[in-house]
Amino acid sequence: MAGKISIDTERCKGCGLCVMICPKKCILTAPDSNQNGYFPAQATNAGCTGCAQCAIVCPEGIIEVCWDDAERIRIVEIAGKPDAPRLIEEKA
């Protein structure tokens, strides 16, 4: 399953945790600073498996990981309870 990383570079503080934890080295430190003067993380997405370790370790919560196999899952809602947590079910 291939993944795609999206990083809000303007909110990134450049801590480098995502760069260090990525097993496929899909995230690098940007050569240019953002508006706040930090050198943010930058996704290359080359070889990303969608493991989401970067999103889990990010202290700012600004990393999103999407999977190419999104058509294989569906969101399941509980009837009559629109505010209830949603479940994710893998299609066969």
KATAFEN-V103739 format. One record per residue. N is the residue number from 1. RES is the residue in three letters. OMEGA is omega in radians with two decimals (* if undefined). Layout:
{{N/RES/OMEGA} {N/RES/OMEGA}}
This chain:
{{1/MET/3.14} {2/ALA/-3.13} {3/GLY/3.09} {4/LYS/-3.11} {5/ILE/3.06} {6/SER/-3.09} {7/ILE/3.05} {8/ASP/-3.01} {9/THR/3.12} {10/GLU/3.10} {11/ARG/-3.11} {12/CYS/3.13} {13/LYS/3.03} {14/GLY/-3.11} {15/CYS/3.09} {16/GLY/-3.14} {17/LEU/-3.13} {18/CYS/3.12} {19/VAL/-3.11} {20/MET/-3.01} {21/ILE/-3.08} {22/CYS/-3.10} {23/PRO/-3.12} {24/LYS/3.13} {25/LYS/-3.13} {26/CYS/-3.11} {27/ILE/3.13} {28/LEU/3.02} {29/THR/-3.11} {30/ALA/3.13} {31/PRO/-3.13} {32/ASP/-3.14} {33/SER/3.06} {34/ASN/-3.10} {35/GLN/-3.12} {36/ASN/3.11} {37/GLY/3.10} {38/TYR/3.02} {39/PHE/-2.99} {40/PRO/3.02} {41/ALA/-3.12} {42/GLN/-3.12} {43/ALA/3.03} {44/THR/3.14} {45/ASN/3.10} {46/ALA/3.11} {47/GLY/-3.12} {48/CYS/3.13} {49/THR/-3.12} {50/GLY/-3.10} {51/CYS/3.09} {52/ALA/3.08} {53/GLN/3.13} {54/CYS/3.14} {55/ALA/-3.13} {56/ILE/-3.05} {57/VAL/-3.07} {58/CYS/-3.12} {59/PRO/3.14} {60/GLU/-3.14} {61/GLY/-3.06} {62/ILE/-3.14} {63/ILE/3.06} {64/GLU/3.09} {65/VAL/3.09} {66/CYS/3.14} {67/TRP/3.12} {68/ASP/-3.12} {69/ASP/-3.08} {70/ALA/3.13} {71/GLU/3.14} {72/ARG/3.11} {73/ILE/3.06} {74/ARG/3.12} {75/ILE/-3.13} {76/VAL/3.12} {77/GLU/3.07} {78/ILE/-3.09} {79/ALA/3.09} {80/GLY/-3.13} {81/LYS/-3.08} {82/PRO/-3.13} {83/ASP/-3.12} {84/ALA/3.08} {85/PRO/-3.13} {86/ARG/3.13} {87/LEU/3.07} {88/ILE/-3.11} {89/GLU/3.11} {90/GLU/3.10} {91/LYS/3.13} {92/ALA/*}}
